[in-house]
Amino acid sequence: MATISEIYGEMVFNDHVMQDRMPKATYKLLAQTINEGKPLQLEIANVVAHAMKEWAIEKGATHYTHWFQPLTGITSEKHDSFINPKPDGSTLLSFSGKELIQGEPDASNFPSGGLRATFEARGYTAWDPTSYAFIKDEVLCIPTAFVSYGGEALDKKTPLLRSMDAIQREAKRVLALFGKKPTRVSTTVGPEQEYFLIKEEDYEKRQDLILTGRTLFGASPCKGQELDEHYFGAIRPNVNRFMRELDTELWRLGIPAKTKHNEVAPAQHELAPIYTTTNAAIDANLVTMELMRKLAPRQGLVCLQHEKPFACINGSGKHNNWSIAADGVNLLDPGKTPFENLQFLVFLTAVIKAVDEYQGLVCMSVASAGNDLRLGANEAPPAIMSIFLGDELEAIVHAIIGNEEFTPSGAVRMDLGTDVLPTFIKDNTDRNRTSPFAFTGNKFEFRMPGSSVNLADANMVLNTIIAKTLSDFAQAVEGEKDFDKAARRYMKKVLTDHERIIFNGDNYSAEWPPEAARRGLLNLRSTPDALPQYVTDEAFALFEEFGVLSRVEVESRYEVKLGYYAKKVNIEGLTTARLARRQYLPAIIEFSAVIAQAVEVKVAAGSAGTAAEAELLEKLNACIDAVYAGVEALEEKIEAAALIADSLEKAQAYCYEVIPAMDAVRAAVDVAELLVGDEYWPVPTYNEMLFYT
């Protein structure tokens, strides 16, 4: 059996392979492109393409694809073989630099938000050399950007890369004030992926799961997560086999899968990788999600990546661990004496200012129909933006604001009361799992993103807003004779102005929403509430200033997100109505007829003991009436929403009219589930799906 070190990265055209397979001069020029953004000449690209093709063929690849991320949020690929037929009937396997650098997929059926007409089919893909090519299913996958014929971004990678350029420029500008000139500044991300695994046979019986990714019906199970025994519990054998195979495939692709465990909810699990450069980390996460879905059926399972596949237990998030590094040195590492670490404090201040000033954009970046069901449900942060710093950093902030001396608390050694257990140094602060944006030692854990999303949107926003606040700092202190004094004066003002965003308490508490409102913090509880934050004058100016998105690109993304939300809820509404009419109502009616017949038989036999049956029949009839009336009302709401032309008004109608009507139908069906005999109920219940062996 091969060891991890033998298989790790074997399907990746990584730096090690490039150095081994390319002439030194070619590798040097490619490295300059990757590390410094220098353009790559076609003749050099030809050499790179030949080496890549030869390596891929040796690994069993027959095709190549420009692997890209359209605005659908998933990945897309079109496969072309390496064959190049010759006149004599034979073929030459070839792959040119032009084919490596640029592709031309049909763009007509990808969402554009009005950037082009449907009949305008031409689009271009462009190689992203900062993310390694890899082999998947005998296909050489080349990570690429995707743009329209007019050059507008039609994908999620292009704005992300632009935002990474922006924050690198501004961070270098700030670091220059400290006398430092790093070659490269990059943001890093470690995405923690949560997901559910259920039995394939149960999944196939649930049309709601198949069509929408979540259960639109289902009464609470007898046992949920209240005993907490699933969290970090022993892993089921078939789940362990899935995790083991997933690890192996990820390692072969050079994806540093590190941690795996059961999550809080039954049938829920998590995978966490080691952090890496943001765009590569997001590419790797998308591959990870695809592999999860692909490998689960080999163990008779299905992987659910929806934020809320089951209504009464925790949903799934994707925690975005964000930091920034200069030549590999973490700029958010406070060191042993953070109060004296001016560089760290400057970058910390920039993050605080950015998240407060642009809290609407941050919330918008994670808004989706699925995430609306998860946020604020006592399992994920609420939709109110705030930052957790921990006791020590909050005390430092207060000291800066008040021009006070800061006295560190000093290291505390934990003694567990027995010699057999080791003593160790206690961390300066605890973690806050209720916070949407928590500092966790040397990075910020952005806990709001949902499990199904492409993290490019969230990180594009984070990079851009922090680039802006780094620029603000540089403009304020450049040219000052006493830089140290000017920097601290600037930080005092900024932290005073933005202290409201810092909250170290319990974000689930009943007291927090009114307190947040008093502070002036936003509480954007639905996608239609959050998305207008994308198209404010302030947002347009921000993205245009840093070259991340043009006005038309912002507007197009806004339209795409609104349209996707409306379509998603429309599908859920139609599925709710269809299943209620054709599946659940017949089952309830059939069982009620059985009870009615039982009552008739007893009455005919002269029995007076029919009170229980009569009461049950009355409840069943009430459910039938409620389901029927609810479906009628739901269909009317769907029809009305579908006729609305304005994108925002349509999304609002689906949010405020259709979803409550869906909930009413569900409530009636879920009551009936607890009344109808098990053999009459047409689908697996939560009890059956979540607690399998």
Disulfide bonds with the S-S distance in Angstrom:
none
